[in-house]
Amino acid sequence: MALSTTRFARGVVFTLCFGLWSPASAWAQSPEHVAAAKAVLEKSPVRGNCAPAQEDFLGWPASLVQRCEYQREDMPGLAYVLDIKPETLARWVETGCSALMVGAGHCFDRTLKCALDSTGASFVIGGNLIAARSGVKQNRFYRNGVAIVAPKSGMPGAVPIQEQEQIAHMPEKDVSAMLDRGGVALWNTLPYQFAVKALEIAVPAEMNTPDRREKWLEIARVEMLKALESPENRLLSGWMSAHPITLRAGECPDSRDP
């Protein structure tokens, strides 16, 4: 009888605890981390004159998209950007650091810095992320966080906003090639790095056919949409898992670093 009573009591405690648990409590964040994420997002070079998108953009709900026009000296830029909230970014980084970088006290701040250094802390859904390469500013066009080959991509000089608008709306099936081996913002996660965290998905090993490129762009979109509702961003987790030594040393890795 005593044993039955004990089991019942344990069951009541488990039920109460489970009932009180919620994703919000599991995703607890420190105000300092949220503030740090907000500061990094505000440093994004594309966050100039932004406004909510008026309609869904190539598979992305309008409510998640900002259309931004900005200026980098003599070069105008246009980018449709995923509207990532500071709380969301902080949650992703906290989850990754606690799971993969235990004991690395600098992990949170360093991971934010790497996002800023890699893609200006921006996830460009479509459009131009003007960036310096070898000291020269270049137009770099993106689709679903991936740098792509497009007219004027990788070239210096001003591109009219109307032309940038047309490139931003290029269908995914028309993307002829990808830059940076198909790395996905915010941390330039390569396909094979993500594949380790998503064994249930047939991630293309190469981006050498239209079907494979279109598949990878679709995966990037679906995964980011899932991450917005989750404490984990598997694109971030895959990138962190690929560079444990460099990140623990407090450095931002490139694709060749361990």
N, C-alpha and C positions, 0 to 999 in steps of 0.2 A: 504493500500500500504506500509506504514511504517513498519507494522508488518511483511509483507512478506519479505521486505528487511532485517529486523533484523534476521529472521529465516535463510535466505540465507547466511548472513554473518556468523552466528554461524555455519552453515553447512560447510562453507569454512574453518573456523578455525579448526573445528573437523577433517575434511579431511586432512588438512595440518599436524596437530599434529599426527594423526594416521599414516600418511605416513612417518613422520620423526621418529616414534617410532620403535625400533628394539629390539630383545631379548638381544643383546649385551649391549644396554644402560640400560635395566632393570636389567642386571646382573652386574652392576658396582661394582668394588671391590677396596679396598684401597691397595696401594703398600705394606703397612705394613702387611696387612693380607696375601697377596700372599707370602711375604717373610717368615712370620711365618709358613705358611703351608708348604713351601718348606723346611724349617729347620726341621720340624717334619718328613716329608717324608724321609729326608736324614738320620734320626736316625733309620730308619727301620732296624732291625737286619738281615734281609734277603738280603738287598741291598749290596751284596758283588760283586761277579763277574757276572754281568747280561748282557744278550744279547737278542735282539728281537727274538721272536719265529719264527721258519721257516715255520710253517703251522698252520692253525686253530687248536685250542686246545679245544676239547670237547664242541663245541658250541660257543666258544669265538673266534672272529676274531684275526688272528695272529698279526695284527697291534696294538692290545691293550694288548698284552701279552709279558712279559719279563720272560725269563728263567734264574733263579739266582742260583748259587752255592755259599755257604758261609760256614764259620767255626765258631762254638761256642766252644772255647777251644779245647777239644779233640773230639768234635762231628761235623761231616760234615753234611750239610743240602742242600737240593735241593727243590726249590719252583718255581712254575709257578705263577707269580704275575700279577694282573691287574695293568696296567701302568696308574695310576691316576695322572694327572697333578696338580701342586700346585694351579693354577687358578681354577680348578674344585673343589678341596677340599675346598678352601677358599669360593667359591660361595655357596657350600652346607651349610657350617657352618654359613655364614652370613645370608642366607635365613632362616635357622632354628632358629637362635637367634632372628632375627627381628620379626618372626612370633610367637614364643613361649616363649621367655625369655626377653620381653621388660623390660628395666630398669636394667637388670643384666649385669653390665659393664664388668664382668669377663667372660661372656659366651663364647666368641670366643676362648680365650686362654685356658679356662678350657675344652671345648669340644675337642680341638686338643690334650690336654694332656690325656684325657680319651681314645682317639683313640690309642695313643701311649702306654698307660698302658694296654689296653685290648688286642690288637692284634698287637702290634708293628707297628702301623700305616700301616699295610699291609693287602691287600685283596688277600689272597692266593687262587687261582683258583684250584690248585691241587698241593699237595706236603707237605713238612714238615716245620712247624714253630716251631723251638726249643724254648721252654719257660721254665722258672723256676716255679715250683710248690712246695710250702713248702720248698724252698731253694734247691731243686734238679732239675737239668735240665732234661727235658723230650722231647722225640720226640712226636710231635703232628701233625697229618696229617689232611689236610683240603680238602674240595671240595666245590667250589663256596662260599668261605668265611665261611663255617660251619665246625667246628671240628668234625671229624668222627672217628668211631672205625675202626681200620685197624691193620694189623700185625705190632707189635712194637710200636703202638700208646700208649702214656702214659708211656712208659718205658725209662729209662736212657740208656746210652751207644751208641756207634757208630753204625750206620746202613749204609752199603755200598750204594754209590750213585746209582748203578745199581738197587738195590732193591727199593730204594726210587723212582726211575723213574717208576718202574712197579706199585708201589702203587699210584703214582700221576696220572697214566692213568687208574686207576680202573673205570669201568663203573658205572654210578650213580645207576643203578639198583642193583648193587652188594654191595652197602653200607648197612651194616647189622645193624648199629645203629649210633646215633649221640651223641656227648658229649655236655655238657653245654646247654641241652634242645633245641638244634637246633639253638642257637643264631648265628646271622650273623655278620661278620665283617663289618665295622670297630669298631662298638660299642657294639657288642654282642646283637643285636636286636632280641628279642624273637618273635616267630610266632604271638602270640596274640597281641603283641605291634604293629607289622606291620599291622595286620588285621584292626586295628582301622583307619588307614590311607588309606586303600585300600578295601573299602567295596564291590567293584565290583569284587573282587577276592575271590574265595572259598579257603581260607587259611586253611590247615589242623590244627586241634586243637591238635592232638597228632602225634608223629612220630613213631608209633608202628607197622606200616606195610610197606612193600617195596614200595607200590604205594604212600603212604603219604610222605615217605622220598624223593622219586624221584620227586614228585610234588613240595615239598618245595625247593629242590635244583634248580628246573626249575624256580620257582618264583624268587629266589634270583638272578639267572643269568639274567633273563629278566628285573627285576627291576633295577639292577645295570647298565645294558646297556642303559636303558631309562634315568637313572640319569646322565649319562655322557653327555647327550644332554639337560639337564634341569637345571634350577636354584635350584631345590629342589631334595633332596634325601629322599624319603619317608621312607626308612629304618632308617635314622637319625631322621626324624621328629617323627616317632613312638617311638623311644627310648627316645627322649627328652620329649615327651608328657607323657611317663610313669614315669618320675622321676622329676617332677617340683620342689619339695621341696628340694631334695638333690642337684640338679644342682644349684638352686638359692642360696643354702648355700655355693656354691663353691667347692663341693666335687664330686668325680667320683663315681657314684652309682654301686652297684651290683644288681642282678636281684630282690632282696628282698626289696630294698630301694624305698621309695615313691618319 
